[in-house]
Amino acid sequence: MTIIARKDFTLDNLYKQQIRTALVSWFEEEKRDLPWRKTTDPYKIWVSEVMLQQTKVDTVIPYYERFIMKYPSLASLANAPEEELLKQWEGLGYYSRARNLQAGVKEVVETYESVVPSTRKEISKLKGVGPYTAGAVLSIAYGVPEHAVDGNVMRVLSRLLLIHEDIAKPKTKKIFEEAVMELIDEENPSAFNQGLMELGAVICTPTKPKCLLCPVREYCTAFFEGKQEELPVKTIIKKTKIHKVKSVVIQSADGKVLLEKRSSKGLLASLWQFPMVELPTKNYSIEKIIANDYKVNVKIGEELAAFKHIFSHLVWEMESFEAQLETEMELPSTCKWFTIEEINNQPMPVPVLKIWSAWKERNL
């Protein structure tokens, strides 16, 4: 078995060729049938890679298909109204991805005559295109031998090459990028990079890797040393904040419902929600808080839904209630009354959709 100096990925040529051949052959025979694998259009591959960030493949498939049907070209996405775009993205989460994707596409349309750049230097200048997305688009769409290192790739290579560096540290990614560039199949970088990703997704999984099914098992240092379940090394130091939140679905006498538009920056930017309050630590009256913050007097009714919604950095412990409008003062500029039909067309985050679904189930 080849011994590898961590900062010098000078590997035996035969060893590299064996890995390439085994990985590419396996991928071409066993790859999952996914819609973005039926195209080499850099725009469509770009869309898929953005959607797949922090989201499971099975979740992405219907979103991707609807999105490409709605926005089949760079120009169609570049010219889309933001609220329409956010409605298309509704439920995928991490909405900044959608905004950054549109901003990057606009740059391509305006600066590159609607042709996605085919070099790392140029494509990396686009809004929202990081090292991984750049490498994925370049290698899959253009056949350029460039690294595309994500969590799956780091896990596979940490085991294959017995890399003990902590993958939670940003500087560690450079080590894996160098490893990919040493191993990559320059004749078929698309299948090679996708093979690494696929291997991490279906075989070389975080727990209980299916080593007996692995196409590169006989070249895997961790397997031979029995350390496959010890790698990759990843420290977790982030503490999750818990916010206790109450949300109120307020209906007026004429049947309209009050919505509030979130700030254009920060968490869930520009999405619509029902009036929402974060609970103070002392005694409180939700009616008084709603009256103070939203300038409406309401009568709180029955509970609609209670659940936890987990973001990457915090948890909302949510309770939601029905309410009837009693009197209205001057609404904040961020608030607006909508008919039920109109609400169905507004972009709302997943926890708000859950509340709305509970309200409709009870009232419609």
WOUR-V507029 format. One record per residue. N is the residue number from 1. RES is the residue in one small letter. D_CENTER is the distance of its C-alpha to the mean C-alpha in whole Angstrom. Layout:
N_RES_D_CENTER ; N_RES_D_CENTER
//
This chain:
1_m_37 ; 2_t_36 ; 3_i_36 ; 4_i_34 ; 5_a_34 ; 6_r_31 ; 7_k_31 ; 8_d_33 ; 9_f_31 ; 10_t_34 ; 11_l_34 ; 12_d_37 ; 13_n_37 ; 14_l_37 ; 15_y_35 ; 16_k_32 ; 17_q_33 ; 18_q_34 ; 19_i_30 ; 20_r_29 ; 21_t_31 ; 22_a_30 ; 23_l_26 ; 24_v_27 ; 25_s_29 ; 26_w_27 ; 27_f_24 ; 28_e_26 ; 29_e_28 ; 30_e_25 ; 31_k_22 ; 32_r_20 ; 33_d_21 ; 34_l_17 ; 35_p_18 ; 36_w_16 ; 37_r_19 ; 38_k_21 ; 39_t_21 ; 40_t_22 ; 41_d_21 ; 42_p_19 ; 43_y_17 ; 44_k_16 ; 45_i_15 ; 46_w_13 ; 47_v_11 ; 48_s_10 ; 49_e_9 ; 50_v_7 ; 51_m_6 ; 52_l_6 ; 53_q_4 ; 54_q_4 ; 55_t_5 ; 56_k_8 ; 57_v_10 ; 58_d_13 ; 59_t_10 ; 60_v_9 ; 61_i_13 ; 62_p_14 ; 63_y_12 ; 64_y_12 ; 65_e_16 ; 66_r_17 ; 67_f_15 ; 68_i_17 ; 69_m_20 ; 70_k_20 ; 71_y_19 ; 72_p_21 ; 73_s_21 ; 74_l_20 ; 75_a_23 ; 76_s_22 ; 77_l_18 ; 78_a_20 ; 79_n_23 ; 80_a_20 ; 81_p_21 ; 82_e_18 ; 83_e_19 ; 84_e_19 ; 85_l_15 ; 86_l_14 ; 87_k_16 ; 88_q_14 ; 89_w_11 ; 90_e_12 ; 91_g_11 ; 92_l_7 ; 93_g_7 ; 94_y_6 ; 95_y_8 ; 96_s_9 ; 97_r_7 ; 98_a_10 ; 99_r_13 ; 100_n_12 ; 101_l_12 ; 102_q_15 ; 103_a_17 ; 104_g_16 ; 105_v_18 ; 106_k_21 ; 107_e_22 ; 108_v_22 ; 109_v_24 ; 110_e_26 ; 111_t_27 ; 112_y_26 ; 113_e_28 ; 114_s_25 ; 115_v_25 ; 116_v_21 ; 117_p_23 ; 118_s_24 ; 119_t_24 ; 120_r_22 ; 121_k_24 ; 122_e_23 ; 123_i_20 ; 124_s_19 ; 125_k_20 ; 126_l_18 ; 127_k_16 ; 128_g_12 ; 129_v_13 ; 130_g_14 ; 131_p_16 ; 132_y_13 ; 133_t_12 ; 134_a_16 ; 135_g_17 ; 136_a_15 ; 137_v_17 ; 138_l_20 ; 139_s_21 ; 140_i_19 ; 141_a_21 ; 142_y_24 ; 143_g_25 ; 144_v_25 ; 145_p_25 ; 146_e_22 ; 147_h_20 ; 148_a_16 ; 149_v_16 ; 150_d_12 ; 151_g_13 ; 152_n_14 ; 153_v_17 ; 154_m_18 ; 155_r_19 ; 156_v_21 ; 157_l_23 ; 158_s_23 ; 159_r_25 ; 160_l_27 ; 161_l_28 ; 162_l_28 ; 163_i_26 ; 164_h_27 ; 165_e_25 ; 166_d_22 ; 167_i_19 ; 168_a_18 ; 169_k_20 ; 170_p_18 ; 171_k_22 ; 172_t_22 ; 173_k_19 ; 174_k_22 ; 175_i_24 ; 176_f_22 ; 177_e_21 ; 178_e_25 ; 179_a_25 ; 180_v_23 ; 181_m_26 ; 182_e_29 ; 183_l_28 ; 184_i_26 ; 185_d_28 ; 186_e_29 ; 187_e_30 ; 188_n_27 ; 189_p_24 ; 190_s_22 ; 191_a_23 ; 192_f_23 ; 193_n_19 ; 194_q_18 ; 195_g_21 ; 196_l_19 ; 197_m_16 ; 198_e_17 ; 199_l_20 ; 200_g_17 ; 201_a_15 ; 202_v_19 ; 203_i_22 ; 204_c_21 ; 205_t_19 ; 206_p_18 ; 207_t_22 ; 208_k_24 ; 209_p_24 ; 210_k_26 ; 211_c_28 ; 212_l_31 ; 213_l_28 ; 214_c_27 ; 215_p_28 ; 216_v_29 ; 217_r_30 ; 218_e_34 ; 219_y_32 ; 220_c_30 ; 221_t_32 ; 222_a_30 ; 223_f_31 ; 224_f_34 ; 225_e_34 ; 226_g_33 ; 227_k_30 ; 228_q_27 ; 229_e_26 ; 230_e_27 ; 231_l_24 ; 232_p_22 ; 233_v_23 ; 234_k_20 ; 235_t_21 ; 236_i_20 ; 237_i_21 ; 238_k_19 ; 239_k_20 ; 240_t_19 ; 241_k_20 ; 242_i_21 ; 243_h_22 ; 244_k_25 ; 245_v_24 ; 246_k_26 ; 247_s_25 ; 248_v_28 ; 249_v_29 ; 250_i_32 ; 251_q_34 ; 252_s_37 ; 253_a_40 ; 254_d_39 ; 255_g_36 ; 256_k_33 ; 257_v_30 ; 258_l_29 ; 259_l_26 ; 260_e_25 ; 261_k_22 ; 262_r_20 ; 263_s_21 ; 264_s_19 ; 265_k_18 ; 266_g_16 ; 267_l_14 ; 268_l_13 ; 269_a_15 ; 270_s_18 ; 271_l_17 ; 272_w_20 ; 273_q_21 ; 274_f_24 ; 275_p_26 ; 276_m_25 ; 277_v_27 ; 278_e_26 ; 279_l_29 ; 280_p_32 ; 281_t_33 ; 282_k_37 ; 283_n_38 ; 284_y_36 ; 285_s_37 ; 286_i_34 ; 287_e_36 ; 288_k_37 ; 289_i_34 ; 290_i_33 ; 291_a_36 ; 292_n_36 ; 293_d_32 ; 294_y_32 ; 295_k_36 ; 296_v_37 ; 297_n_39 ; 298_v_37 ; 299_k_39 ; 300_i_36 ; 301_g_36 ; 302_e_35 ; 303_e_31 ; 304_l_29 ; 305_a_26 ; 306_a_25 ; 307_f_22 ; 308_k_19 ; 309_h_16 ; 310_i_14 ; 311_f_11 ; 312_s_11 ; 313_h_14 ; 314_l_16 ; 315_v_17 ; 316_w_19 ; 317_e_22 ; 318_m_22 ; 319_e_26 ; 320_s_26 ; 321_f_30 ; 322_e_32 ; 323_a_34 ; 324_q_37 ; 325_l_38 ; 326_e_41 ; 327_t_41 ; 328_e_39 ; 329_m_40 ; 330_e_38 ; 331_l_34 ; 332_p_32 ; 333_s_31 ; 334_t_27 ; 335_c_28 ; 336_k_30 ; 337_w_31 ; 338_f_30 ; 339_t_31 ; 340_i_29 ; 341_e_29 ; 342_e_27 ; 343_i_25 ; 344_n_23 ; 345_n_23 ; 346_q_21 ; 347_p_17 ; 348_m_16 ; 349_p_14 ; 350_v_14 ; 351_p_16 ; 352_v_19 ; 353_l_18 ; 354_k_20 ; 355_i_23 ; 356_w_23 ; 357_s_23 ; 358_a_26 ; 359_w_28 ; 360_k_28 ; 361_e_29 ; 362_r_32 ; 363_n_33 ; 364_l_33
//
